[in-house]
Amino acid sequence: MIPAARDEEAARVEAYLRAHPGFLAARPELYALLAPPRRVHGENLADHMAAMIEAGRAQWRGLLASGRARGRLAARVAEAVLALIPSPDPRATVREEWPTLLGLEAAALRPLPPAAPLRLRDVPRGEPALHGEAAPLIRREALLAVGEETLALGAREAAALPQEPEALIFLARALAAALAR
């Protein structure tokens, strides 16, 4: 962009921000995109820097919480897979042990053809055909393909089934291997 056009665009942005002083306050995520000033020159600039710092902190808190949830799920998946190894009846292990090991309300292998390798979604109420008597408690579910069947996992809270497709797909693959022995 040529310098004159850049100056003209900067003038338009400045005019817009002057006409709409609450624009950035209503969109704190934009602070993460801005370069902070090097020195504080008065209260307005200090407020701008504080908002940018708070936006960055909020983003990091979200990333940390997400990482912790993924770590918890990975550890729970490992425990569930370990329970399959000595099991003479993998279906019973899924039904009887996996809900506790995975921190879920329901886990079951259903004779339904899978719609996709993985469907993770929030639901107002679980389907009895998928989650049995736990269906009224289910608010988030993961449906995973296991051969020609569907592994239905149901949770009361979304945090119990975070967006972690790799761990859930690994769980389904381990179950498929156990069923094939």
N, C-alpha and C positions, 0 to 999 in steps of 0.2 A: 504494500500500500504506500502511495506517495505521501510525503509529509503534509501537504496541504489537505488531502483527503482525511488523513489521520487526525489532524487538528479539528477539522469540521465534524468528524464523528465524535471526537472527545467532547466538543462543545454541545452536541445534541444530547449525549449521555449526561453531561453535567446539568443541562437545562432540565432534563427529565427528572433527575434526582432532586433538584431544587424544587420542582413542582410537586414532587411526591416524596416528602421527607420520610415517610414510614415504609418505603419500599423495601429496604434492606432489613429492617426490623421484622417485617412480615415474612421474610425469607432467610432465616438464619443460616441455612445450608450454603448460601452464596458466599458467606464469610470465608468458608474453607477454600474458595477459589481465588480470593483476593490476596495480594502481597501486602503484609503489614508494613506500616511506616517504621523507619529506623529510630526516630526520636519522638517523644511526646511533646506536642506543641499546644497545650490547652486541653480543657475538659472534653470537648467534642471528639478530638482525636483519641484521647484516652478511652472514651466510651467505645469508639470504633475498634480499638485494639482489644478491649475486654470482650467485646462481642465475638471477635474473631477467635480469641483464645477459648472462650466457652464453646463455640461451635466445634472447634477442633477436639476439645475434651469430650463433648457429647458423642462425636463420631468415634473416638477411641473407646469410650465406654461401651458403645454398641458393638464394636468389633470384638472387644474382650468378652462380652457376654455371649456373643455368637460362638466364639472360639471355645469357651468353657462348655457350652451346650453340646458342641460337636465332640469335644473330648469325652464328655460323659456318655454320649451315645456310642462312641467307638468302644469304650470300656465295657458297656453293657452288651454290645453286639459280640465282643470277644467272649464274655461269660456265656452268652446264649449258644455260641458255636461250640464252646468247650462242653456244654451240657449235651450236645448232639453226639459227641464222639463215643461215649460208652453206651449210649441209649439203644436198647433193642427195638424201641418203637418211637421213631422220630416224630410221628404225628401226636403221640401222647406227650412227648417232651414239649412240643410247640404249644399244645393246648394247656398243659398243666404247669410247666415250669417257665416258659418264656414270658408270660405276663409279669411275673415277679422279677425275673432277671432283667427284662427290658424296661421295667418301670411303667408298664402300660396297664390298661384296663382289660384288654382282650388281645389274644393272638390265636389264629386258627387257620388251618389250611382248608380251603373250600373247593368243591368240585365245579368251580365256575371257570370258564375260559377267560384268561387274562385279556384285558383291553389294551394293555401296554406293559412294557417291562416294569415300569413304576408309575404309580399315580399317587401323589401326596396332596391332600386337600383338607381344608377346613369344612366341617359339615355342621348343620344346626342340630342334628341328631343322627346317630349311627343307624345303619340298616340292620334289622334283626337277622336277615339272611347272611350277613357278613360277621356280625359281632355277637350274635346270640343274646343272652339276657343282659349283657353289658351295653347293648345298643343305646339305651337312654342316656348313658353317661358319656358317650363318645362325642368329642367335638373336633377331633383331627384324626384322619386315618391315612394309612399307607397301604396301597394295594400293589402287590408284587407278583410278577409271573414266576411260577415254579413249575416248569414243564407245562402241562395243559391245565394246571390248577392255579388258584390265586391264594397267596398268603395275605391274609387280612390282619393288619395291626391297628388297634384303636387306642387312642389316648384321650384322657379327660382334658389335658392342657396341651397347647401347641408346643410348648418347650420340651415335652417328652418325645416329640417326633420332629426335631428341627430339620430344616432343609439340608439334608446330608445324603444325597443319592448314593454316593459310593459305599457308605457303610451299610445302607439298607439293601443295595443290590448284592453286596458281598454276603449278607445274611441269607438272602434268597438263594444264592449260588451254593452256599454251604448246606442249606436244607435240601436242595436238589441232589447234591452229592450223597447226603445221608440217606435219602430215599432210594437212590439207585443201588445201594449196596445190598 
